[in-house]
């Protein structure tokens, strides 16, 4: 079935906006219409409206690039230092992966494209992790507020289980990407476990965890703290639960959450208090909450 004229017009407009060869489009604004098999009248209309179309192209590209510049400042600094930022952005636009009409979905689409394409990761193995960590902070900061469950107390007990605040995320990386800056964008290659959360003022934070603490926080979301500690070979809970953790115990790598590439605001497995056993509310984000990191409840 032949493509409709409307579809071909949409494809021509997308080409006019997203294609890299701006000089060719300025020389012949009808080029995009011709490439997509539009009629002579349509090609002529593109040429007659060339100036307006070029303005439209500039505005749309600005809307697509702006969230990338804002949400990936360290990644941008790294690539600009090698004059590859513009090439990276154009490769993303060429892939036509942005399907949503919402501004908020552009940066996650870019991250998904990095994961799928592997762009730049042969040269910089940490590139995807760096982008993921930068976006993670933004998503955690913007996550909708929620109220904590009732019946909590301040000291975790062996029979408690852990529930993360819905905004909170646990991640593991192969590089210390949270220590990078625009001035020093290349991270150390070292196993790194982080918890991303909102503090009492609502600010997004990244806290480094020991391997034992990270593993315990993952395991104790579906079993009691005592059971999780026994499974991980952790003899004492108190040193591991001190934040930042001080235990140097090593645990199997399978205990850690894998790197997940979000296509929307992340949602932890236990986002609803009603679906949980008695639990620990971890690093809560409500401004009215007390400063204590731990609030728990037991049967």
N, C-alpha and C positions, 0 to 999 in steps of 0.2 A: 504494500500500500504506500503510495507516494506521500512524502511529508507535506503537511499543510503549509500554506504561505505564512500563516501566523507563527508556526514553529520555526520556519526558516528565517523570518524576521527577528525572532528572539535570538536565534543562533548568531545571526549577523551582528546584532547589537552586542551580544556577549563577546564576540571576536573583536569588535571595535573597541570595547572597553578593556578587555583583558590581554589581548595580544601584545607582544613586546615591541614590535616594529612600529613605533610611533611616527617615525619619519615617513614611512611608506603610506601610512594612513593620512598624514597631513598632505602628502602629494596627491593622493587619490582617495578621498573619503568613500567613494563607491566601491572600493576594493573588497571590503568585507561583504557587501551585498552580492557582488559578483561571485565571490568564492562559495557562497551558499545557494547559488542558483536562482537568485531573485531576478525579476524581470528588469528590462531596461528602464521602465518608469521608476521602479524602486531604487535602482542604482543611481538614477538621476536625482531622486529625492535625497539620497544620502549625500551626494556631492553638493546639492544646493544648501543643505543644512549642515555642511561640514563644520563651520565655526561653532554652532550650537552643540553638535555631537562631540567636538573636542572638549568643550567645557564640561559636558556631561561625563565624558571619560575621566577627566581630571577629578571631578567631585566623587565619582564612584570609587576610583582607585584610592583616593584619600580616605574614604570611609572603610575600605578593606585593609589598608596598611596601618592606619592609626592605632587600632587595638593591638596589632602586633608590636608596634614600637612601644606602646605603653606597658604591655604585659610581659614582654621579653626583653627588658633593658640590658641585662648582662649578655644574653645571646646576641643581641644586636651589636653591642660593643665589641664582642669577639669577632663577629663577621665583618663589621665595618673596618676593623683593624687590618683585615686581609682583603678589603674591597669586595666582599662576597655577599653582603647583606642584600643589595638590590637583586643580585642573581638568585638568591634563595627565595626572596619574595616573588620574583617573576616565575620561578619554577613552581611555586605553590599555586599561583594564579593559573598557570598553564595546565595544571592538573585538574582544574574545575571541580574541586572537592567541596566547595561551599554550597550547600544545598538549602540551608535555612535562610529565611529573610530577617533573622534577628541579629543585631549587632553583637550580642553576648556570645553567639555561637561561632564567631569567626576565629578567635584564638584557639578554642578546642579543636576546630577543624584543622587549623595549622598544625597543632600537636599531633593529631591523628595522621596527617599527611607525612610528617617527619617519621612517625613510626612505620608507616606503610612503605614509604619510599626509601628510607635509609639515607636520605640526603645528608652529605657531609660527615657521616659517621665512620667512614673508613679513615678519614683524616683526624676526626675528633670523636673518639669512642664514647665520650661523655655527653655528646650534644643532646641526645634525646632526654637523658636524665636532667640535664640543666634546664631544658625547656619545661619539662614536667614539673620540676620543683618551683619554677617561677610562676607557672599557671596555678599550681596547687595553692599557693599563698592567696592568690586572688579569689579562687573559688571558695576557700575556707572563709575568707573575710566577708564574702557576699552571701554565704549560706543563710537561708531564712532562720530567724530566731525560733527557739522552741522553749517550752517550760520543762524543768526537770521533774522526774517522778517524785511522788511524796514518800514519806517514811524513811528518810535517809539518815545515816549517822556518820561520824567523822573518821572512824578508824576501821580499815579493812580487816576482815576476819577470814580464817581459812575456808569457811564455807561460802563466802561471797563469790559472785562472778562479776566480771567487768562489763559495763556498757559504755560505749563512747558517746559523748555528745554528738548529735547528728552532724555537726560541722567538722568534727575531728577526724583525721586520717592518719593511719600508720603506713609508712613507706620504707622500703629498703633500696639503696642504690649501691653501685660499685665505685662511686666517686663522692667526695665531700663537696657536693655542688652547693650546699647551703652556705659555705664559707666564701663563695666567689663574690666578686664585686665587678663593676664596670671597669675599674682600673686593673683588676687582676681576675680575668674571667676564666682562667684555666684551673680546674680543681685538682686536688691530690687524688690519685687512684688508691682508694682504700674503702673497704666495706663500711657502709654508713647506714644507720637506722635512725629514722626521724619520726617524731610525732608533730603533726601540723594541727594547731588548735587556735582558738580565740581566747585571749586572756580576759580578765574581769572588766577591762575597759573596751572590749570588743575588737582589739587589734589582733591581726593574724600573727602567729609566732611559729617558728620552727625550733624544736628542741631535740638535741642529739641524745640518743639512748644507747646503752650498752646492748650487746647482742642478747644477753640474758633478759634484760628488761623488755626489749622489743618482743622477744619470743613469748614471754609470759603474758604480755598485754594481748597478743594475738590468741594464744591458747585459752586464756582465762575468760574469753568472751563466750565460750560454749561449754565450759566445765568450771568447777570451783577452783579457787586459787591453789588450794592444797593439791588437788588432782593435777592441775597444770604444772605446778612446781615439781611434783613427783615424776611426771612424764618427761620433763626436761632435765631432770637430774639436778635440780636446784635445792640444796639442803636447807637454806634459810630464806624466808620471804623478805624480811626487813631490809637487808642490804640491797636487794634487787628493786624493791619498791621505793627506795629513797631516790628522789629526783633532783638533779640528774643521777642516774644509777651509778653505783660504785663497784658492782660485781664485775669481775673479769671472766666469769664462767663462759665457756664456749658451748654452743648448742648446735644441733644439726641445721643446715641451711634450709631444710624443708619447713622449718618452723616459722619462717618469715613470710609476710605478705609479698607477693610478686608486684613488680611495677605494673600499674594499671593505667591505661591511657583513657581519660574520660572524654565522652562526647557531650557531656552535660555536667551540671553540678554534681559532684560525687555524693553517693549515698552509702554509708556503711551498712553492713549486714543487719545490725540491730539498731534501727532508727526509731523504733517505737517501744516505749517502756512497757506497753501492754503485752508485748510478745516476749518479754524477758522473764527469766527467773529473778529472785532477789539479787540486787546488782550493786555495782560500784559506778557512780557517775563520774566519769573521768575528765579532768580539766575542763570544767564547765565554763560557759562563755557568757553567762547572764550578768550584766552590770550590777544587779542587785544581790548577786550571790556573794558569800564570804570568800576570802582569799584562799582558803584551804583547797588543795588540789584533789583531796580525797573526800568523797561522801558515799557512804555505803549503807546497805540494808541487808538484814538477815531474816530468815524465817521467823 
